């Protein structure tokens, strides 16, 4: 299922011509096996010790870029994505993070799991 699009600040050249928008879909379990964890999710707590949100720690941009390669519908090589502007990468990183979190847990990542 395609979940999100990101308009690029400048087109990138691919084997199929220039692309100015990238569409991401939900990754598969294989992306975790092949690439490792793309980031860490740390639960924040309030003064009473109750969950109050999350922090995302991006400590493995190499794995995250490989996730994005796997998630891009338009099939763009990693070497091409490495040429993205920093701003475009940051937007794609945020979009990919949201898709990964929604795909692997409850819509509210700090909600307790059932079962």
Z-matrix of the N, CA and C atoms (Angstrom, degrees):
N
C 1 1.438
C 2 1.526 1 108.70
N 3 1.327 2 117.84 1 128.42
C 4 1.454 3 123.02 2 176.46
C 5 1.518 4 108.63 3 -76.83
N 6 1.331 5 116.42 4 129.39
C 7 1.454 6 119.56 5 -172.40
C 8 1.517 7 115.33 6 -116.28
N 9 1.321 8 119.00 7 -20.04
C 10 1.451 9 118.00 8 -176.73
C 11 1.503 10 112.93 9 -165.00
N 12 1.327 11 115.19 10 151.67
C 13 1.465 12 122.01 11 178.51
C 14 1.512 13 109.34 12 -123.11
N 15 1.331 14 115.34 13 148.16
C 16 1.453 15 121.15 14 175.70
C 17 1.524 16 108.37 15 -133.51
N 18 1.328 17 115.85 16 120.31
C 19 1.471 18 122.36 17 176.09
C 20 1.520 19 107.01 18 -77.50
N 21 1.316 20 116.78 19 129.93
C 22 1.454 21 121.83 20 -178.65
C 23 1.532 22 110.64 21 -86.11
N 24 1.321 23 116.53 22 151.45
C 25 1.464 24 120.61 23 179.41
C 26 1.524 25 111.29 24 -71.42
N 27 1.325 26 116.11 25 -24.58
C 28 1.469 27 121.29 26 173.36
C 29 1.527 28 107.62 27 -149.44
N 30 1.321 29 116.69 28 145.85
C 31 1.470 30 119.69 29 -178.10
C 32 1.529 31 111.52 30 -63.11
N 33 1.327 32 115.28 31 152.97
C 34 1.460 33 121.26 32 172.92
C 35 1.516 34 108.05 33 -112.82
N 36 1.323 35 115.92 34 150.37
C 37 1.460 36 121.52 35 -179.85
C 38 1.516 37 109.01 36 -94.52
N 39 1.338 38 115.70 37 125.66
C 40 1.454 39 122.27 38 178.81
C 41 1.523 40 108.71 39 -120.48
N 42 1.320 41 116.24 40 178.28
C 43 1.466 42 120.66 41 177.15
C 44 1.527 43 111.58 42 -62.84
N 45 1.330 44 116.19 43 -23.52
C 46 1.465 45 120.99 44 -178.55
C 47 1.524 46 113.00 45 -102.79
N 48 1.319 47 117.54 46 16.89
C 49 1.458 48 121.06 47 179.89
C 50 1.520 49 111.53 48 106.82
N 51 1.330 50 115.64 49 -169.19
C 52 1.453 51 120.39 50 -178.94
C 53 1.527 52 111.48 51 -79.46
N 54 1.327 53 115.34 52 142.62
C 55 1.452 54 122.72 53 179.11
C 56 1.519 55 107.41 54 -126.92
N 57 1.350 56 117.00 55 131.84
C 58 1.460 57 119.32 56 178.65
C 59 1.529 58 112.55 57 -115.54
N 60 1.320 59 117.39 58 -1.97
C 61 1.459 60 122.42 59 177.22
C 62 1.528 61 108.07 60 -140.03
N 63 1.321 62 115.67 61 136.22
C 64 1.459 63 120.07 62 175.85
C 65 1.522 64 109.32 63 -113.70
N 66 1.321 65 115.61 64 135.60
C 67 1.459 66 122.63 65 178.86
C 68 1.521 67 107.81 66 -108.41
N 69 1.326 68 115.98 67 130.20
C 70 1.463 69 120.53 68 179.03
C 71 1.515 70 110.36 69 -108.44
N 72 1.314 71 115.28 70 145.66
C 73 1.468 72 121.96 71 175.10
C 74 1.523 73 107.69 72 -120.94
N 75 1.317 74 115.32 73 169.00
C 76 1.458 75 120.75 74 -179.81
C 77 1.529 76 109.74 75 -64.31
N 78 1.334 77 117.48 76 136.20
C 79 1.468 78 119.44 77 178.21
C 80 1.524 79 111.19 78 -75.39
N 81 1.304 80 115.38 79 165.03
C 82 1.462 81 121.26 80 176.00
C 83 1.527 82 109.18 81 -98.60
N 84 1.310 83 115.83 82 170.40
C 85 1.462 84 120.82 83 176.39
C 86 1.523 85 110.91 84 -60.05
N 87 1.324 86 116.20 85 -31.02
C 88 1.456 87 120.60 86 179.36
C 89 1.516 88 113.28 87 -59.04
N 90 1.325 89 117.08 88 -29.71
C 91 1.464 90 120.09 89 178.43
C 92 1.527 91 110.36 90 -63.46
N 93 1.334 92 117.26 91 -38.02
C 94 1.461 93 120.55 92 177.34
C 95 1.523 94 110.78 93 -69.05
N 96 1.330 95 116.45 94 -41.64
C 97 1.460 96 121.06 95 -179.52
C 98 1.530 97 109.98 96 -65.74
N 99 1.328 98 116.80 97 -45.88
C 100 1.461 99 121.27 98 -176.01
C 101 1.528 100 113.90 99 -75.25
N 102 1.340 101 117.30 100 -33.43
C 103 1.463 102 120.58 101 -170.25
C 104 1.518 103 115.14 102 -112.42
N 105 1.314 104 118.45 103 -17.20
C 106 1.455 105 120.96 104 -174.07
C 107 1.515 106 110.99 105 85.90
N 108 1.310 107 116.80 106 -173.37
C 109 1.467 108 122.05 107 -179.08
C 110 1.523 109 109.29 108 -76.76
N 111 1.340 110 117.81 109 128.13
C 112 1.464 111 119.95 110 -177.59
C 113 1.528 112 113.96 111 -79.94
N 114 1.326 113 117.52 112 -17.38
C 115 1.466 114 122.59 113 179.18
C 116 1.516 115 108.27 114 -168.02
N 117 1.330 116 116.19 115 171.00
C 118 1.459 117 121.11 116 175.90
C 119 1.516 118 108.74 117 -111.23
N 120 1.326 119 115.92 118 143.22
C 121 1.456 120 122.54 119 174.69
C 122 1.522 121 106.66 120 -110.22
N 123 1.326 122 115.28 121 120.42
C 124 1.456 123 120.96 122 -179.88
C 125 1.524 124 108.28 123 -114.52
N 126 1.329 125 116.12 124 123.76
C 127 1.459 126 121.35 125 179.84
C 128 1.522 127 109.29 126 -78.64
N 129 1.327 128 115.53 127 128.38
C 130 1.466 129 121.24 128 175.09
C 131 1.522 130 107.99 129 -90.07
N 132 1.327 131 115.64 130 149.44
C 133 1.458 132 120.13 131 176.52
C 134 1.523 133 109.26 132 -126.25
N 135 1.322 134 115.26 133 152.78
C 136 1.459 135 120.28 134 177.43
C 137 1.531 136 109.52 135 -87.08
N 138 1.326 137 116.39 136 -174.40
C 139 1.465 138 121.48 137 -177.21
C 140 1.523 139 112.36 138 -61.19
N 141 1.344 140 116.90 139 -26.26
C 142 1.465 141 120.76 140 179.40
C 143 1.529 142 112.56 141 -87.00
N 144 1.322 143 116.76 142 1.25
C 145 1.460 144 121.02 143 -179.57
C 146 1.509 145 114.74 144 82.23
N 147 1.332 146 117.43 145 10.74
C 148 1.466 147 122.16 146 179.41
C 149 1.523 148 109.81 147 -90.53
N 150 1.336 149 117.02 148 149.54
C 151 1.463 150 119.84 149 178.07
C 152 1.530 151 111.14 150 -58.38
N 153 1.345 152 116.07 151 135.60
C 154 1.463 153 119.38 152 -179.06
C 155 1.523 154 112.16 153 -134.42
N 156 1.300 155 117.68 154 18.57
C 157 1.461 156 120.78 155 179.05
C 158 1.518 157 110.27 156 137.37
N 159 1.308 158 114.61 157 -172.60
C 160 1.462 159 120.25 158 179.66
C 161 1.525 160 109.93 159 -135.70
N 162 1.308 161 115.25 160 156.30
C 163 1.455 162 123.07 161 168.94
C 164 1.519 163 107.08 162 -116.77
N 165 1.316 164 116.37 163 139.75
C 166 1.462 165 121.58 164 175.16
C 167 1.523 166 106.94 165 -103.42
N 168 1.318 167 116.42 166 126.83
C 169 1.459 168 121.77 167 178.63
C 170 1.527 169 107.42 168 -111.14
N 171 1.330 170 115.49 169 114.10
C 172 1.467 171 121.21 170 179.40
C 173 1.521 172 108.34 171 -91.05
N 174 1.317 173 115.69 172 93.14
C 175 1.453 174 120.50 173 -178.21
C 176 1.528 175 112.82 174 -115.36
N 177 1.346 176 116.08 175 9.75
C 178 1.459 177 120.04 176 -179.60
C 179 1.535 178 109.28 177 -147.83
N 180 1.339 179 116.06 178 66.65
C 181 1.465 180 119.81 179 -178.43
C 182 1.528 181 112.65 180 -62.91
N 183 1.327 182 117.79 181 -26.87
C 184 1.472 183 120.13 182 177.06
C 185 1.534 184 109.56 183 -63.23
N 186 1.321 185 116.83 184 -47.12
C 187 1.469 186 120.14 185 178.33
C 188 1.518 187 110.35 186 -64.84
N 189 1.323 188 117.09 187 -40.43
C 190 1.461 189 119.78 188 -179.54
C 191 1.521 190 111.11 189 -64.46
N 192 1.329 191 117.86 190 -40.52
C 193 1.465 192 120.03 191 176.95
C 194 1.530 193 110.35 192 -62.03
N 195 1.317 194 117.20 193 -39.75
C 196 1.471 195 120.14 194 178.24
C 197 1.529 196 110.95 195 -66.41
N 198 1.337 197 117.35 196 -36.06
C 199 1.461 198 120.55 197 173.80
C 200 1.521 199 109.25 198 -60.17
N 201 1.328 200 116.84 199 -46.52
C 202 1.461 201 120.44 200 -178.98
C 203 1.519 202 110.41 201 -60.76
N 204 1.340 203 117.27 202 -42.31
C 205 1.471 204 120.45 203 176.61
C 206 1.524 205 109.75 204 -56.16
N 207 1.338 206 116.66 205 -45.07
C 208 1.467 207 120.96 206 179.80
C 209 1.525 208 112.23 207 -66.86
N 210 1.327 209 116.55 208 -32.17
C 211 1.458 210 121.48 209 -174.46
C 212 1.528 211 113.68 210 -85.18
N 213 1.329 212 118.22 211 -21.48
C 214 1.465 213 121.34 212 -175.87
C 215 1.524 214 110.04 213 -69.84
N 216 1.315 215 115.82 214 122.75
C 217 1.461 216 122.38 215 -179.46
C 218 1.529 217 110.62 216 -66.52
N 219 1.327 218 116.56 217 -36.35
C 220 1.476 219 121.28 218 -175.01
C 221 1.524 220 113.87 219 -73.44
N 222 1.313 221 118.99 220 -1.47
C 223 1.471 222 124.41 221 178.77
C 224 1.526 223 111.50 222 54.92
N 225 1.323 224 115.40 223 79.14
C 226 1.457 225 122.89 224 179.46
C 227 1.523 226 107.99 225 -112.59
N 228 1.336 227 116.52 226 133.46
C 229 1.461 228 121.45 227 -179.41
C 230 1.527 229 111.54 228 -66.47
N 231 1.324 230 115.25 229 152.52
C 232 1.464 231 121.35 230 178.53
C 233 1.524 232 111.51 231 -56.97
N 234 1.310 233 117.27 232 -42.13
C 235 1.473 234 120.80 233 -178.55
C 236 1.530 235 111.15 234 -60.52
N 237 1.329 236 116.91 235 -34.74
C 238 1.466 237 121.10 236 177.86
C 239 1.524 238 109.73 237 -70.98
N 240 1.327 239 117.47 238 -43.42
C 241 1.461 240 120.47 239 -179.64
C 242 1.523 241 111.96 240 -66.27
N 243 1.322 242 117.97 241 -27.49
C 244 1.466 243 120.34 242 176.01
C 245 1.525 244 111.24 243 -64.76
N 246 1.324 245 117.23 244 -19.50
C 247 1.460 246 121.59 245 178.74
C 248 1.520 247 114.30 246 -87.89
N 249 1.338 248 117.76 247 2.36
C 250 1.464 249 120.80 248 177.25
C 251 1.521 250 110.02 249 -63.05
N 252 1.318 251 116.47 250 152.95
C 253 1.464 252 118.99 251 171.80
C 254 1.526 253 107.95 252 -65.65
N 255 1.320 254 116.11 253 157.91
C 256 1.461 255 120.21 254 178.76
C 257 1.530 256 110.47 255 -59.78
N 258 1.337 257 116.91 256 -40.87
C 259 1.470 258 120.33 257 -179.34
C 260 1.528 259 110.58 258 -63.41
N 261 1.336 260 117.63 259 -42.18
C 262 1.468 261 120.45 260 178.43
C 263 1.525 262 110.56 261 -64.33
N 264 1.345 263 116.94 262 -41.27
C 265 1.458 264 119.90 263 178.52
C 266 1.527 265 110.47 264 -62.69
N 267 1.325 266 117.29 265 -42.72
C 268 1.467 267 120.62 266 -179.54
C 269 1.532 268 110.74 267 -62.69
N 270 1.345 269 117.42 268 -40.05
C 271 1.468 270 119.88 269 177.62
C 272 1.527 271 110.60 270 -65.20
N 273 1.340 272 116.77 271 -45.18
C 274 1.468 273 120.25 272 178.82
C 275 1.529 274 110.89 273 -64.51
N 276 1.315 275 116.58 274 -38.69
C 277 1.467 276 121.00 275 178.42
C 278 1.531 277 110.45 276 -60.54
N 279 1.322 278 116.73 277 -45.06
C 280 1.460 279 120.68 278 178.34
C 281 1.514 280 112.34 279 -64.58
N 282 1.348 281 116.20 280 -43.25
C 283 1.464 282 120.64 281 178.59
C 284 1.524 283 110.77 282 -63.16
N 285 1.331 284 116.48 283 -46.00
C 286 1.468 285 120.52 284 179.11
C 287 1.527 286 110.76 285 -61.54
N 288 1.325 287 117.04 286 -41.19
C 289 1.464 288 121.39 287 179.18
C 290 1.523 289 110.36 288 -59.69
N 291 1.325 290 116.63 289 -47.25
C 292 1.468 291 120.19 290 179.51
C 293 1.521 292 111.29 291 -60.91
N 294 1.317 293 117.04 292 -42.80
C 295 1.464 294 120.74 293 -179.82
C 296 1.528 295 110.34 294 -65.56
N 297 1.332 296 117.44 295 -43.14
C 298 1.465 297 120.49 296 -179.97
C 299 1.520 298 110.40 297 -63.49
N 300 1.325 299 118.15 298 -44.33
C 301 1.464 300 120.76 299 -178.48
C 302 1.515 301 111.97 300 -65.20
N 303 1.315 302 118.03 301 -41.68
C 304 1.465 303 121.01 302 178.87
C 305 1.525 304 109.81 303 -67.77
N 306 1.329 305 116.33 304 -34.83
C 307 1.461 306 120.35 305 -177.24
C 308 1.508 307 114.10 306 -75.48
N 309 1.338 308 118.72 307 -21.94
C 310 1.470 309 119.68 308 -174.86
C 311 1.514 310 114.08 309 -111.51
N 312 1.316 311 118.48 310 -4.04
C 313 1.453 312 119.00 311 -178.35
C 314 1.507 313 111.61 312 -152.49
N 315 1.324 314 116.17 313 -171.14
C 316 1.464 315 119.40 314 178.25
C 317 1.514 316 110.43 315 -66.13
N 318 1.333 317 117.15 316 160.58
C 319 1.462 318 120.60 317 179.76
C 320 1.519 319 111.03 318 -58.89
N 321 1.312 320 117.17 319 -30.65
C 322 1.447 321 122.42 320 174.76
C 323 1.533 322 106.74 321 -103.41
N 324 1.354 323 118.21 322 100.54
C 325 1.469 324 119.81 323 -173.44
C 326 1.515 325 115.17 324 -60.05
N 327 1.358 326 117.96 325 -17.23
C 328 1.459 327 117.68 326 179.11
C 329 1.514 328 112.79 327 -95.54
N 330 1.332 329 117.14 328 -0.75
C 331 1.467 330 120.68 329 178.21
C 332 1.537 331 109.29 330 -69.89
N 333 1.327 332 117.47 331 142.69
C 334 1.468 333 118.91 332 178.73
C 335 1.523 334 111.16 333 -65.30
N 336 1.319 335 115.05 334 146.37
C 337 1.459 336 119.09 335 178.74
C 338 1.520 337 109.67 336 -77.50
N 339 1.329 338 115.09 337 154.94
C 340 1.463 339 121.34 338 179.96
C 341 1.516 340 108.11 339 -99.47
N 342 1.321 341 116.40 340 137.55
C 343 1.443 342 118.98 341 172.98
C 344 1.443 343 112.86 342 108.40
